[in-house]
Structure formats: C-alpha cells, structure tokens
Amino acid sequence: MSWTQHLILAPILLPMVVAGLMLVIDGRSGRITAALGVFSTFALLFIAIVLLAQASAGGAQSAVQVYQIGNWPSRLGIVLALDRLSAMMLALTALLATAAMVFSLARWHKAGSFFHPLFQVLLVGLNGAFLTGDLFNLFVFFEIMLAASYGLALHGSGHARVKAGLHYISVNLVASSAFLIGVSLIYGATGSLNMADIASRIGDLDAHGATLFRVGAAVLGVAFLVKAAIWPLGFWLPTTYAAAGPPVAAMFAIMTKVGVYAILRLGLLFSPDGQTNVIAASGLLLTGGVITIIYGMLGMLASQAMARLAGFSVLVSSGTILAVMGAGNANVFSATLYYLVSSTLAIAAFFMLIELAERGRARADDVLAVTLEAYGIVYDEDSEDSREAGAVVPAILAILGIAFMGCALLLSGLPPLSGFIAKFAMLDALLDQARNGPAPGSAWAAWLLVATLVVSGLATLIAMMRAGIRTFWPSFEREAPRVSMIELGPVLVLLALCVGLTIQAGPAMRFVRHTTEQLAERKLYMDAVLKKPVVTPQASAAHAPAAHAPALPAGARTPVPTPPEKEAAR
C-alpha cells in the first residue's frame, strides 16, 4: 500500500499521539504543549485538504476509500471509510480547529489545566465519528468526543460554566445510554455491527428481527437527535454554548452537526431503496425541525446577551438542516449541505467575535441599553457632550463592526454572502417541490418550510441588528477593546472562507450535488466496504523464487511434491 492509502488513518492517529505526548510532558498550558497543539491542527488541516481532493476525484461516482485496520475482513474488523461527505466534514472540522487553536493562544488556553490535550482528544472523537464504518466504533468515538467536551465545557471554571456544564453532562450521559441500547438492539436483530453489512442484511430479516431493528433504529435516532439539539431535546444547548469559552464554543458549533451526520449516514444506508431516510420517514423529523427553528428564532429575539443569541442561532441552523432532511427532497438537501458549511463557519466566527466585541464593556451595559430602549430614552444631540461635528470611531471597533455585519448577513441569509446563496437555493428547490410535488403532503411540507425559512431569516436579522446597535452604537461612552491580531485573525479568516464560498458558489454547489448523489448510491458504499480484499503480502512473495531453492538446469521442470496419501500408498 502507498502512503496515500494510509493517510485516512492520520486524522485519528495524529491527534491521539499528540495528546499522549502532551500528557507525558504534563499537559498543562505550556509552550511545548501549545506548540504541539498548533503543529497538530495545521497538520490535520493539510491532511484533510488532501483527503478532500482524493474523495472528490471522479465526480458523483467517486470511489469510496476503505481502510481495514489490522487487515481484518470488513465484516469482522474495524473499518474506516472515506467518501465525499466524510471528507467534507473532516475539512470543516480542521478549519474550525485551526481557527479555534490560534484564537486560544492569546489567553484562553491558560484559563485552566489540560486545554491542549482535551482539544486533541476532541479532534480524535470528531474525526473518528466521520470516518468509522461500524456502529460500535461510532459509539466509541462519540464517547471520546463527549468526554473531551465535558472538560472543555468546564474549562475556565466559574459558577455559570459549572452549572451549564453539569446540565450538559447529564443530558449527554442519558443520550449515550440510549445510543448503546440502540446499537445492542440492532446487533441482536442483524448479528453485525458493520454499517454496510447491516444494510445488506435488512432485507433478509424475519418479522421479529425487522421489529427489533426498527426499535433499535428509533432508539439510535433519539440519541442522535439529542446531539443534534432538536426540540425539546436541545434545551441544554444555548446555556452551555453561551457559558463556554469562545474557542470552545466555536468548536462546539461542529458537534451538533455530528448528530446530523449520523442521521444522514445511517438513515440513507439503512433505507431499502437508498432514497428515503428511514429515520426521517415518519415525518417527525420535519415537524421537530420546524419547531426547533421556531424555538431558536424566539430565543434569539428574547436574548439580551449576544452569547445566548449565538447559542440560539445554532438551534436555528440545526433545525433547518433537520427539517430539510425530513422533507425528503434531494435537490433541497444539496443546498442544505452548502448551508451547513456556511452557517457553521459563520457561527464559529460569531462566537469568537462576541468575546472581542464585548471586551471593555461593563456587565450592566446590556441592561442599561434595554432600559433606555424600553423607556424611549434617546441620546440628546443638543447636549453638551454631542455638540462636536462628529465622533471618532476607533479603528478596532470599525473592524469588529464590519465583521459583525458579515455574521449578521450570513446567519440571516441576506445578500451578497454565501448565506443568501444557500437560502436562495433551498427556497428555489422547495418552491419547485410545492408546484410539482408528487403528493399533496410533499407540497404542504414545502410551503411550510418556505414560510419557516423566510420568517426565521427576518427574525435573525432583527435580533442581530438590535444586538449590533447595543454593542457598536451605544448612547453612552465605552472604551475601545484591546484586541491582538492573533485573536482577530481567525475571525477574519473564517469570514473570508464564507466570502470564498460566495465567489466559488458554482464549484461548491456542484460538489454538494455530487455528494448527495453519491450518498443516494448506497450500493456504491456497501460494495466498497464489503468487497474490499484483505491485503496478503504472501501473495506478492509467492511469485518470487525462494532464496534457498537450488538452481535448476536449463529446460528442467520444477518437481511437484508428492501428496502424503500417495506417498503412504507407495
């Protein structure tokens, strides 16, 4: 095997080894651990880009790369599988990890102990969840990811962070129990844990086995929906994300997408036709997604703190993706994958931007702003303090304000950035489904989603404008925050990536369309995993002459050994 074939293992192995080295040298925040963390994240970014290029070669019919750990057959051993969707999620994770790592170097990695080892272990869980090909190891990587997130959620201590972190831990422990029960039921029904092998056995189950499998899939779906923060299972998310440190909250923005990824992967793979998501087939996913959007929208309008506003925006993003998955329209879902990337980058940038924008503000500033707004008190332009022809805006506030405007445009779906392109593509496909839907139910679902997306975009715009006015245009004096380039740079880079998605919208939309088409070809994934041959070094060595065999004369034939039974008869 060439080194490129082994590269699929690197996103898991590299952060695991680096985390171990950090613990050996005492992983508390020091220069050596920080240097190792920076090296690991940048190396993962390079590896993710290479894997994305490999997975993208060949269009919609790109080959699924399979890696058999320990060289065991796929039905028995641990299998890693790389296709376009998993490669896209790996690249998105690496981008967020690099930005969050650089941002944390300013001061956040020193707020508590073992930040860097926990960060690397989180990457092990995230990358493993996107690459694994069997259910039990999906559970293992989920637990690795959650165990690291528990420590990161509590990083920096504080009463609010500890309280929110304990709620977060309790909810996810229950979800982990449901996950394990679901995996056990599916194994009891099919006798296998390999995803592709399970998909190949579904059609052969008897009535009892089919019932057991459906129950197991339902329990698994509940566990994934808790991670995806669907209503009412996502009540923990806004408080937890708002209390976490900015670089941690930026990384948490991708964690809700892990649940979405699992629902998408298993829902299509376990579908008999490969077109209908079995987890979303009942219509509960559509209903739950719409309610999640409404709940997040109302939470954004009611939020006075920008950190909670960002937490509720995560619910709106997750609810949008889940609702579109429940609608069952492949064209809409292609646009939703584009929306997933754009919204995740924007939310991560917003979490880090909030800490910079609110630096130097007193805790009572938001309360004062709300009080002035409620009583209709405005700044008197004729007062002694406002008789100057104009006020000088500090450069850093201007830059932060422009970055905030970019986040507002991306999250609300207004032109000209990638958020608008994603919303426009989704609405166009939904309107086409409403006009030409095969059944009245699909048209009704399309109109419901259209109305929800439009209203949620308007509510997001109102909430973001109000928060921006309170922060950047107050009627009382505030000090300009002191911001270093190592903090501002990651925010600007993430927003620049969204601008790049806007400029390269054509190639990006083609990529997500081919990704959707590849997902629908469930047989392509199953054949790649189940028919992957085991590497046998002896086979290549068999063609070489034995070193100890004597040389034969020219023209002589190689003697054939006599079987034991013939030798005994002789």
C-alpha positions in Angstrom: 0.0 0.0 0.0 1.2 3.5 -0.8 1.4 6.2 1.9 -1.7 8.0 0.5 -3.8 4.9 1.3 -2.6 5.0 4.9 -3.5 8.8 5.1 -7.1 8.0 6.0 -5.8 6.9 9.4 -4.0 10.1 10.1 -6.9 12.3 11.3 -7.4 9.9 14.2 -3.9 8.7 14.9 -2.2 12.1 14.8 -4.2 13.9 17.5 -4.2 10.8 19.6 -0.4 10.5 19.6 -0.1 14.3 20.2 -2.5 14.1 23.1 -0.5 11.3 24.6 2.8 13.2 24.2 1.2 16.2 25.9 0.2 14.2 28.9 3.6 12.6 29.2 5.2 16.1 29.4 2.5 17.3 31.7 -0.2 18.7 29.5 -0.9 21.9 31.5 -0.8 25.0 29.3 2.9 25.5 28.4 4.9 26.5 25.4 5.7 22.9 24.4 2.1 21.7 24.6 0.9 24.8 22.7 3.5 24.2 20.0 2.4 20.6 19.7 -1.2 21.7 19.5 -0.5 24.2 16.7 1.5 21.6 14.8 -1.2 19.0 15.1 -4.1 21.3 14.0 -2.2 22.7 11.0 -1.1 19.2 10.0 -4.7 18.0 10.3 -5.8 20.8 8.0 -3.2 19.8 5.4 -4.3 16.1 5.7 -8.0 17.0 5.5 -7.4 19.0 2.3 -5.5 16.1 0.7 -8.3 13.6 1.7 -10.9 16.0 0.3 -9.1 16.2 -3.0 -8.8 12.4 -3.1 -12.5 11.9 -2.3 -13.6 14.5 -4.9 -11.8 12.9 -7.8 -14.3 11.3 -10.2 -17.5 13.3 -9.6 -20.6 11.7 -8.2 -19.2 8.2 -8.9 -16.1 8.9 -6.8 -14.7 5.7 -5.2 -15.2 5.2 -1.5 -11.8 4.6 0.1 -11.8 1.8 2.7 -9.1 1.1 5.3 -9.2 -2.2 7.2 -7.4 -1.7 10.5 -5.4 -4.8 11.4 -6.0 -6.1 7.9 -9.2 -7.9 9.1 -12.1 -8.6 6.7 -14.6 -5.8 6.8 -17.4 -7.9 8.3 -15.2 -8.8 11.3 -12.7 -5.9 11.9 -12.7 -2.2 12.3 -13.2 -0.3 9.0 -12.7 3.3 8.1 -14.5 4.7 5.1 -13.9 8.0 3.3 -16.4 9.4 0.8 -17.3 12.9 -0.2 -19.5 13.7 2.8 -17.0 12.4 5.4 -14.1 14.3 3.6 -16.2 17.5 3.7 -16.8 17.1 7.4 -13.2 16.4 8.1 -12.1 19.5 6.3 -14.7 21.7 8.1 -13.6 20.3 11.4 -9.9 21.0 10.6 -10.7 24.6 9.6 -12.6 25.3 12.8 -9.9 23.5 14.9 -7.2 25.7 13.4 -9.1 28.9 13.9 -10.0 28.0 17.5 -6.5 26.9 18.3 -4.9 30.1 17.1 -7.6 32.2 18.9 -7.0 30.3 22.2 -3.3 31.1 22.2 -4.0 34.7 23.1 -5.1 33.8 26.6 -7.9 31.2 26.7 -5.6 28.1 26.8 -4.2 29.3 30.1 -7.7 29.7 31.8 -7.5 26.1 33.1 -5.5 22.9 33.0 -5.1 20.4 30.2 -6.8 22.5 27.5 -4.5 21.3 24.7 -4.8 17.5 25.5 -8.6 17.8 25.7 -8.7 19.7 22.5 -6.7 17.0 20.7 -8.9 14.2 22.2 -12.0 16.2 20.9 -10.5 16.0 17.4 -9.9 12.3 17.8 -13.6 11.8 18.5 -14.9 14.1 15.8 -12.7 12.7 13.1 -13.3 9.1 14.1 -17.1 9.7 14.1 -16.9 10.9 10.5 -14.6 8.1 9.3 -15.8 5.0 11.1 -17.7 2.3 9.2 -19.3 0.4 12.1 -21.8 1.3 14.8 -19.9 0.3 17.9 -16.9 2.4 17.0 -19.3 5.2 16.2 -20.4 4.9 19.8 -16.8 4.8 21.0 -15.8 7.9 19.1 -19.0 9.6 20.3 -17.9 8.9 23.8 -14.4 10.1 23.2 -15.7 13.3 21.8 -18.2 13.9 24.6 -15.6 13.1 27.3 -13.3 15.7 25.9 -16.2 18.2 25.5 -17.1 17.8 29.2 -13.7 19.0 30.3 -13.6 21.8 27.7 -17.1 23.0 28.6 -15.9 23.4 32.2 -12.6 25.0 31.1 -12.1 28.3 33.0 -14.4 27.4 35.9 -16.9 29.9 37.1 -20.4 29.3 38.6 -22.3 29.8 35.3 -19.9 27.5 33.4 -20.0 24.8 36.0 -23.8 24.9 36.2 -24.3 24.7 32.5 -21.6 22.1 32.2 -23.3 19.8 34.7 -26.6 20.0 32.8 -24.7 19.3 29.5 -23.0 16.2 31.0 -26.3 14.8 32.5 -28.2 15.1 29.2 -25.4 13.5 27.2 -24.9 10.6 29.6 -28.6 9.7 29.1 -28.1 10.0 25.3 -25.1 7.8 25.5 -27.1 5.1 27.3 -29.8 5.3 24.6 -27.0 5.0 21.9 -25.6 1.9 23.5 -29.1 0.3 23.8 -29.9 1.1 20.2 -26.6 -0.5 19.0 -27.3 -3.6 21.1 -30.8 -4.0 19.6 -29.6 -3.6 16.1 -26.8 -6.2 16.7 -29.4 -8.6 18.2 -31.5 -8.2 15.1 -28.8 -8.4 12.4 -25.9 -10.1 14.1 -23.5 -7.5 12.8 -22.1 -4.0 13.7 -20.6 -3.1 10.3 -22.9 -0.4 8.8 -22.6 -1.8 5.2 -23.1 -5.4 6.4 -26.2 -4.4 8.4 -27.6 -2.6 5.3 -27.1 -5.8 3.3 -29.0 -8.0 5.9 -32.0 -5.8 6.4 -34.0 -7.3 3.6 -33.5 -10.8 4.9 -34.9 -10.2 8.4 -38.0 -12.0 9.6 -40.9 -10.2 11.2 -39.4 -10.4 14.7 -36.0 -9.3 13.5 -37.4 -6.4 11.5 -39.4 -5.2 14.5 -36.3 -5.4 16.7 -34.3 -3.5 14.1 -36.9 -0.7 13.8 -36.9 -0.3 17.6 -33.1 -0.1 17.7 -33.1 2.4 14.8 -35.6 4.5 16.7 -33.6 4.5 19.9 -30.5 5.4 17.9 -32.4 8.2 16.3 -33.3 9.7 19.7 -29.6 9.6 20.7 -28.6 11.4 17.6 -31.3 14.0 17.9 -30.2 14.9 21.4 -26.7 15.6 19.9 -28.3 17.5 17.0 -30.3 19.5 19.6 -33.8 19.1 18.1 -36.7 20.5 20.2 -37.4 19.6 23.0 -34.2 17.6 23.4 -31.9 20.7 22.8 -32.9 22.8 25.7 -29.4 22.5 27.2 -27.6 23.9 24.2 -28.0 27.8 24.4 -26.9 28.0 28.0 -24.0 25.6 27.6 -22.6 27.2 24.5 -23.0 30.7 25.9 -21.1 29.8 29.1 -18.3 28.0 27.3 -15.1 29.8 26.4 -15.1 31.4 22.9 -12.7 28.9 21.2 -14.5 26.0 22.8 -17.9 27.3 21.7 -16.5 27.7 18.2 -15.6 24.0 18.2 -18.9 23.1 19.7 -20.6 24.5 16.6 -19.5 21.4 14.6 -20.6 19.0 17.4 -24.3 19.4 16.7 -23.5 18.5 13.1 -22.2 15.1 14.2 -25.7 14.1 15.2 -26.9 15.4 11.8 -24.2 13.4 10.0 -25.1 10.2 11.8 -28.8 10.6 11.0 -28.0 11.2 7.4 -25.5 8.4 7.0 -27.5 5.7 8.8 -30.9 6.9 7.6 -29.9 6.5 3.9 -27.7 3.5 4.4 -30.4 1.5 6.2 -33.1 2.5 3.7 -34.3 -0.3 1.5 -34.3 1.9 -1.6 -31.5 4.2 -0.6 -33.6 7.3 -1.4 -35.7 7.7 1.7 -34.2 8.4 5.1 -35.7 5.8 7.4 -35.2 7.9 10.4 -37.0 10.8 8.8 -39.7 8.8 7.0 -42.3 9.2 9.7 -42.5 13.0 9.4 -41.4 13.6 12.9 -38.0 15.0 11.7 -39.8 17.6 9.6 -42.1 18.6 12.4 -39.3 18.6 15.0 -37.0 20.6 12.7 -39.6 23.3 12.1 -40.4 23.6 15.9 -36.7 23.8 16.6 -36.4 26.7 14.1 -39.3 28.5 15.7 -37.9 27.9 19.2 -34.4 29.1 18.2 -35.9 32.1 16.5 -37.9 33.1 19.6 -34.9 32.6 21.7 -32.8 34.9 19.5 -35.5 37.6 19.8 -35.6 37.3 23.5 -31.9 37.2 24.1 -30.2 40.2 25.7 -26.7 38.7 25.7 -25.0 38.1 22.4 -23.6 34.8 23.6 -27.1 33.4 24.1 -28.1 34.8 20.8 -25.3 32.8 19.2 -26.4 29.7 21.1 -30.0 30.0 19.7 -28.6 30.6 16.2 -27.0 27.1 16.5 -30.6 25.7 17.1 -31.9 27.6 14.0 -29.1 26.1 11.9 -29.5 22.6 13.2 -33.3 22.8 12.9 -33.1 24.0 9.3 -30.9 21.0 8.3 -33.1 18.5 10.1 -36.4 19.9 8.7 -35.0 19.7 5.1 -33.9 16.2 5.8 -37.4 15.4 6.9 -38.8 16.9 3.7 -37.0 14.2 1.7 -36.1 16.3 -1.4 -32.6 15.6 -2.8 -32.3 18.9 -4.6 -33.1 20.8 -1.4 -30.7 18.8 0.6 -27.8 19.6 -1.8 -28.3 23.2 -1.0 -28.6 22.3 2.7 -25.1 20.8 2.7 -23.8 24.1 1.3 -25.8 25.9 4.1 -24.3 23.5 6.7 -20.8 24.6 5.8 -21.6 28.3 5.6 -23.6 28.5 8.8 -21.1 26.5 10.8 -18.2 28.8 9.7 -20.4 31.9 10.5 -21.5 30.7 13.9 -17.9 29.8 14.9 -16.7 33.2 13.8 -19.6 34.8 15.7 -18.7 33.1 19.0 -15.2 34.3 18.9 -16.2 37.8 17.7 -18.6 38.2 20.7 -15.7 38.0 23.2 -13.8 40.7 21.3 -16.7 43.0 20.8 -17.8 42.8 24.4 -14.3 43.3 25.8 -14.2 46.5 27.8 -18.0 46.7 28.3 -19.5 46.6 31.8 -21.9 43.8 32.6 -24.6 46.4 33.2 -24.3 47.8 29.6 -26.9 45.5 28.1 -29.3 46.1 31.0 -28.9 49.9 30.5 -29.4 49.6 26.8 -32.6 47.6 27.2 -33.9 50.1 29.8 -33.2 53.1 27.6 -34.9 51.3 24.7 -37.9 50.3 26.8 -38.5 53.9 28.1 -37.8 55.5 24.8 -34.8 57.5 26.0 -32.5 58.5 23.2 -29.3 60.3 23.1 -29.8 64.0 23.1 -27.9 65.5 20.1 -28.1 69.0 21.6 -26.4 68.0 24.9 -23.0 69.4 25.7 -21.3 66.1 25.0 -22.7 65.9 21.5 -22.0 69.3 20.1 -19.0 68.2 18.2 -19.4 67.9 14.4 -18.6 64.2 14.6 -17.3 61.4 16.8 -14.1 59.5 16.0 -14.8 55.7 15.8 -11.7 53.7 16.9 -10.4 51.5 14.1 -10.8 48.3 16.0 -14.5 49.0 16.7 -14.9 49.7 12.9 -13.3 46.3 12.0 -15.3 44.4 14.6 -18.5 46.2 13.4 -17.8 45.1 9.8 -17.1 41.5 11.0 -20.4 41.6 12.9 -22.3 42.8 9.9 -20.8 39.9 7.9 -22.0 37.4 10.6 -25.5 39.0 10.6 -25.7 38.7 6.8 -24.6 35.1 6.8 -26.9 34.0 9.6 -30.0 35.8 8.3 -29.4 34.8 4.7 -29.2 38.2 3.1 -27.2 39.0 0.0 -24.5 39.1 -1.1 -22.7 36.4 1.0 -23.0 32.6 1.0 -25.8 32.5 3.5 -28.0 34.2 0.9 -27.0 31.7 -1.8 -27.8 28.8 0.4 -31.2 30.1 1.4 -32.0 31.1 -2.2 -31.1 27.6 -3.4 -33.2 25.9 -0.7 -36.2 28.2 -1.4 -35.9 27.6 -5.1 -36.0 23.8 -4.7 -38.8 24.0 -2.1 -40.9 26.1 -4.4 -40.4 23.7 -7.2 -41.4 20.9 -4.9 -44.5 22.8 -3.9 -45.6 23.4 -7.5 -44.7 20.0 -8.9 -44.7 17.7 -5.8 -45.7 14.1 -6.4 -48.2 14.2 -3.5 -50.2 16.9 -1.7 -48.3 16.1 1.5 -45.0 17.0 0.0 -46.4 20.3 -1.4 -47.7 21.1 2.1 -44.3 20.4 3.7 -42.6 22.5 1.1 -44.8 25.5 1.7 -44.3 25.1 5.5 -40.6 25.1 5.1 -40.6 28.1 2.8 -42.6 30.1 5.3 -40.4 29.0 8.2 -37.1 29.8 6.5 -38.3 33.3 5.4 -39.7 34.2 8.9 -36.6 32.8 10.7 -34.3 34.9 8.4 -36.3 38.0 9.3 -36.2 37.3 13.0 -32.5 36.6 12.8 -31.9 39.9 11.1 -34.0 41.8 13.7 -32.2 40.1 16.6 -28.7 40.7 15.1 -29.5 44.4 14.3 -30.7 45.0 17.8 -27.6 43.4 19.3 -25.3 45.3 17.0 -26.8 48.6 17.8 -26.5 48.0 21.5 -22.9 46.9 21.2 -21.4 49.2 18.5 -23.7 52.2 18.6 -24.5 52.8 22.3 -25.7 56.1 23.6 -23.1 56.0 26.4 -19.4 56.0 26.3 -17.3 52.8 26.2 -13.7 52.1 25.9 -12.3 50.6 22.7 -11.3 47.0 23.3 -7.7 45.9 23.1 -7.6 43.1 20.5 -4.5 41.3 19.3 -4.1 40.1 15.7 -3.9 36.5 16.9 -7.5 36.9 18.1 -8.8 38.9 15.2 -7.1 36.9 12.5 -9.1 33.6 13.0 -12.4 35.5 12.9 -11.5 37.3 9.7 -10.2 34.1 8.1 -13.5 32.2 8.8 -15.5 35.1 7.3 -13.1 35.2 4.3 -13.8 31.5 3.8 -17.5 32.4 3.6 -16.7 35.1 1.0 -14.7 32.4 -0.9 -17.8 30.1 -0.8 -19.7 33.0 -2.3 -17.3 33.7 -5.1 -16.9 29.9 -5.8 -20.5 29.1 -5.4 -20.7 27.2 -8.7 -18.0 24.7 -7.9 -19.2 24.4 -4.3 -22.8 23.7 -5.3 -21.5 21.1 -7.8 -19.5 19.4 -5.0 -22.5 19.2 -2.7 -24.8 17.9 -5.5 -22.3 15.2 -6.3 -22.1 14.4 -2.6 -25.8 14.0 -2.4 -25.8 11.7 -5.5 -23.0 9.6 -4.0 -25.0 9.2 -0.8 -28.0 8.0 -2.7 -25.9 5.2 -4.2 -25.9 3.1 -1.1 -24.7 0.1 -3.2 -21.6 2.0 -4.0 -20.7 2.4 -0.3 -21.7 -1.2 0.5 -19.7 -2.8 -2.3 -16.6 -0.7 -1.4 -16.7 -1.8 2.2 -17.9 -5.4 1.9 -15.8 -6.3 -1.2 -12.6 -4.7 0.0 -10.0 -7.5 -0.3 -7.6 -8.3 2.6 -4.0 -7.4 1.8 -1.9 -10.6 1.7 1.8 -9.9 1.5 2.4 -13.6 0.9 0.6 -13.4 -2.4 3.2 -11.0 -3.8 6.1 -13.0 -2.3 4.8 -16.2 -3.9 5.8 -15.0 -7.3 9.4 -14.6 -6.2 11.8 -17.6 -6.2 12.8 -19.0 -2.8 16.2 -17.9 -1.7 17.2 -21.4 -0.5 15.9 -23.3 -3.6 18.7 -24.8 -5.7 19.1 -23.6 -9.2 17.7 -26.0 -11.9 19.4 -26.8 -15.2 18.2 -25.1 -18.3 15.0 -26.7 -19.6 14.4 -28.7 -16.4 10.9 -28.8 -14.9 10.1 -27.8 -11.3 9.4 -31.1 -9.3 5.9 -31.4 -8.0 5.7 -32.5 -4.4 4.0 -35.8 -3.8 0.8 -35.7 -1.7 1.1 -37.5 1.7 -1.6 -40.1 0.9 0.1 -41.1 -2.3 3.5 -41.3 -0.5 1.9 -43.7 2.1 0.3 -45.9 -0.6 3.7 -46.1 -2.3 
